[in-house]
Amino acid sequence: MFRAVVRLSTSGVRSLARTRPCNSVPLASRCYSHAKVETDEEFDARWVTYFSKPDIDAWELKKGMNTLIGYDLVPEPKILDSALRACRRLNDLASAIRILEAVKDKSGPYKDIYPYLIQELQPTLSELGISTPEELGMDKL
């Protein structure tokens, strides 16, 4: 019995003392995407063009906003401007207010983003006759 314990302990020590060969060959990295990387300006232009379509309907507007809000970013004021103008073309005040609410929610803990966006969008909001959620008292609910 004692002999079995010694045999197990010495084989255990030997296995600890053995060094395993280290693979120092770098792994090849693969790039599976051959797509062109879109710049910020191209991204903004694509969405402005999308919302500026004269024949956009309510479904396309909502789908575009859902996709845009799904990205890990807060949309630029020029994108929101074209989305609000699309809401006006469709006479859809509810969607315009939802856009502003979504942007406020998307701003998250960064409290200076939403006031900046409202400041940049104020001429458009005044021109189109759209009230902010704060002006409608929806922030107090």
C-alpha positions as CSV (number, residue, x, y, z in Angstrom):
1,M,0.0,0.0,0.0
2,F,2.8,2.4,0.9
3,R,4.6,1.4,-2.2
4,A,1.5,2.4,-4.4
5,V,1.3,5.8,-2.7
6,V,5.0,6.4,-3.4
7,R,4.7,5.3,-7.0
8,L,1.7,7.6,-7.6
9,S,3.4,10.5,-5.9
10,T,6.6,10.1,-7.9
11,S,4.7,9.8,-11.2
12,G,2.7,12.9,-10.2
13,V,5.9,14.8,-9.5
14,R,7.3,13.7,-12.8
15,S,4.3,14.9,-14.7
16,L,4.5,18.2,-13.0
17,A,8.2,18.5,-13.9
18,R,7.6,17.8,-17.6
19,T,7.4,20.8,-19.7
20,R,4.9,20.7,-22.5
21,P,6.1,22.0,-25.9
22,C,4.9,25.5,-26.5
23,N,3.4,26.3,-29.8
24,S,5.0,29.6,-30.7
25,V,3.7,29.6,-34.3
26,P,1.3,32.5,-34.7
27,L,-2.1,31.6,-35.8
28,A,-3.2,33.0,-39.2
29,S,-6.0,35.5,-38.9
30,R,-8.7,35.4,-41.5
31,C,-10.6,38.3,-42.8
32,Y,-14.0,37.0,-43.9
33,S,-15.5,40.3,-45.0
34,H,-14.5,41.9,-48.2
35,A,-17.0,44.7,-47.7
36,K,-15.8,48.3,-47.8
37,V,-15.8,50.0,-44.5
38,E,-18.3,52.8,-44.4
39,T,-17.1,56.2,-43.2
40,D,-19.2,58.4,-40.8
41,E,-20.0,60.8,-43.6
42,E,-21.2,58.0,-45.9
43,F,-23.3,56.5,-43.1
44,D,-25.0,59.9,-42.5
45,A,-25.5,60.5,-46.2
46,R,-27.1,57.0,-46.6
47,W,-29.6,57.6,-43.8
48,V,-30.4,61.2,-44.9
49,T,-31.1,59.8,-48.4
50,Y,-33.2,57.0,-47.0
51,F,-35.4,59.4,-45.0
52,S,-35.5,62.0,-47.8
53,K,-37.2,59.7,-50.3
54,P,-40.4,61.5,-51.5
55,D,-42.4,58.3,-51.6
56,I,-41.4,56.9,-48.1
57,D,-44.4,55.4,-46.3
58,A,-45.0,54.9,-42.6
59,W,-43.8,51.4,-42.5
60,E,-40.4,52.4,-44.1
61,L,-40.1,55.3,-41.7
62,K,-40.6,53.0,-38.7
63,K,-38.4,50.3,-40.0
64,G,-35.6,52.8,-40.7
65,M,-35.9,54.3,-37.3
66,N,-35.9,50.9,-35.6
67,T,-32.8,49.9,-37.5
68,L,-31.1,53.2,-36.8
69,I,-31.9,53.1,-33.1
70,G,-30.6,49.5,-33.0
71,Y,-27.1,50.7,-33.9
72,D,-24.6,51.5,-31.1
73,L,-24.8,55.2,-31.7
74,V,-26.9,58.3,-31.3
75,P,-28.0,59.6,-34.7
76,E,-26.5,62.9,-36.0
77,P,-28.9,65.9,-36.1
78,K,-28.9,65.9,-39.9
79,I,-30.3,62.3,-39.9
80,L,-32.9,63.2,-37.3
81,D,-33.8,66.3,-39.3
82,S,-34.5,64.3,-42.4
83,A,-36.5,61.7,-40.3
84,L,-38.6,64.5,-38.8
85,R,-39.2,66.0,-42.2
86,A,-40.4,62.5,-43.4
87,C,-42.8,62.4,-40.4
88,R,-44.1,65.8,-41.5
89,R,-44.6,64.6,-45.1
90,L,-46.6,61.7,-43.7
91,N,-48.5,63.9,-41.3
92,D,-47.4,61.6,-38.5
93,L,-46.9,63.6,-35.3
94,A,-46.8,60.5,-33.1
95,S,-43.8,59.1,-35.0
96,A,-42.0,62.4,-34.7
97,I,-42.4,62.5,-30.9
98,R,-41.4,58.8,-30.7
99,I,-38.2,59.6,-32.6
100,L,-37.4,62.3,-30.1
101,E,-38.2,60.0,-27.2
102,A,-36.0,57.2,-28.7
103,V,-33.1,59.7,-29.1
104,K,-33.5,60.8,-25.5
105,D,-33.5,57.2,-24.3
106,K,-30.6,56.4,-26.6
107,S,-28.6,59.2,-25.1
108,G,-28.6,57.2,-21.8
109,P,-26.4,58.4,-19.0
110,Y,-24.8,61.1,-21.2
111,K,-27.0,64.1,-20.2
112,D,-25.4,66.6,-22.5
113,I,-26.3,64.8,-25.8
114,Y,-30.0,65.2,-25.8
115,P,-30.0,69.0,-25.1
116,Y,-27.4,69.4,-27.9
117,L,-29.6,67.5,-30.3
118,I,-32.7,69.5,-29.4
119,Q,-30.6,72.7,-29.8
120,E,-29.5,71.7,-33.2
121,L,-33.0,70.5,-34.2
122,Q,-34.9,73.6,-32.8
123,P,-35.1,75.4,-36.1
124,T,-36.5,72.3,-37.8
125,L,-38.9,71.6,-34.9
126,S,-40.2,75.2,-35.1
127,E,-40.5,75.1,-38.9
128,L,-42.5,71.8,-38.8
129,G,-44.6,72.7,-35.7
130,I,-43.3,69.7,-33.7
131,S,-43.2,70.0,-29.9
132,T,-40.6,68.2,-27.9
133,P,-41.8,65.6,-25.3
134,E,-40.7,68.0,-22.6
135,E,-43.0,70.8,-24.0
136,L,-45.9,68.3,-24.1
137,G,-45.2,67.4,-20.4
138,M,-44.5,63.8,-21.3
139,D,-41.3,63.8,-19.2
140,K,-43.3,64.2,-16.0
141,L,-45.4,61.0,-16.5
